[in-house]
Structure formats: C-alpha cells, structure tokens
C-alpha cells in the first residue's frame, strides 16, 4: 500500500469516529454552569497529558541541554518547534502569551471550576515523583487516571512515531466545536460570564493541525509497519477518549452509560 493512501485511510477512519465525539451524549448533559465546571475539571487533565506528548517529541528531536548542537532532521525540528510555538505561547483573551493549558486553567477559574485537583497533581509532578506512582496514588476519578496512564504508557515505549500519532489524534479528538453554542445558551440562562472559555474553544478550533500530520508523515515515512502502528495508536486514543467521556457522563448523570 502506498504511503499517501495509508495516511488518507488512517485519517478518514479517524474522522468518521470523530463524529461520535462531536455528538457524544455527554454534550447533551451540559446545560448549566455547574455541569460545565464538571466537564472542564476532567478535560484539563487530557489537555495536560497531550502537552506531555508534545514535550516528549521536543526532547527527542531538538537539543534541550547545553552545549547546543544541531541534531536530527531540520525540517522535523521546524515542524515540532512550530507546534510548540502554537501550543506553549498562544495569545490569550487579553493579548498576552500563555500556553493553551494555562489559558484553559484561567478559563476554569473564571467559570468557577475547581482547579485544586489539577494543581495538586502537578505539584507532585514538579517534585519529580514517578508519574505512574502519582497516578496510582491519586484520588482522581478512574476515567482520568486511565486516560493519563494510557498516554504515559505510550510515552514510556519511547517510539517517536507512536508518540506523534497519539498527539495528533488526541489533539484533534479534543476539539469541542459543538460546545460554543451550548456555552452561549448557558451564559443567557445562568447570566454567567464564560468569555474566556469561549475564547479557548475558538482558539482550539482555529489551530493548525497540518504541522502535526507532517511530523507523523516524516516519522513514519515509507515504513508500513509504522503506519500500522499509527492505526493501532489511533484506536487506543479513541478508546481512551471514550473512557474519559463516559466518566464525565457518569459524573454528570449519576448513571453508567449503556
């Protein structure tokens, strides 16, 4: 099978599955500011985990220690750095630069969502404790723990093409385009100011995914085994997102989805 056809088929398979996330029942249960808070308190962990995937690629293909040396493929470095620029130094609502993760955290705070869980979790991470020990010892909801563990299982394999595939498909799958209209309705009903989260969603929807697919293209090349790995990773990521979505739905409704 030709490389271009493999890319097309993998992406098409994912796009068809992506429709399920855009129309996932969880979105029908986000009708109040309090329900939106629950949603954000889960999703922030997914956003952080995805940033860790990107950081793994940065460490692998760019020189992050002194003395500096040019390493690897310059075009690959460019694509990774372009993505990092977009993810780590985006413009926030007020025109200042922040990572998309920090923009999300600020939106959570403005919405009244609880940031304590993610803040405490990252405090443990900053101490250098093994990430798998942190996950196991945490009192986070099971769906969040499973999501993070799956991402770090992929990172721990130290296979750049798998890490890139996980980042590409997890990033695309998190785009919550349908939420913008829902949030506008919540603003009217609850007289809530959700402009920061609306700004984040629009920022996310307008982000350029092309560099990330080019990274994956370069890492897989003409190696059909790597493209088959990419398909498997896409399936794992899709299941990971389903698990998270079902966990959110359970917390919102108090019942396990059929």
ABEGO torsion letter per residue (X at the ends): XBAAAAAAAAAAAAAAAAAAAAABAAAAABABAAAAAAAAAAAAAAAAAAAAAAAAAAAAABBABOBBBBBEBAAAAAAAAAAAAAAAABBBAAGBBBBAAAAAAAAAAAAGBBAAAAAAAAAAAAAGBBAAAAAAABABBAAAAAAAAAAAAAAAAGBAAAAAAAAAAAAAAABBAAAAAAAAAAAAAAGBBAAAAAAAAAAAAABBAAAAAAAAAAAAEABAAAAAAAAAAAAAAAAAAAAAAAAAAAAAAGBBBX
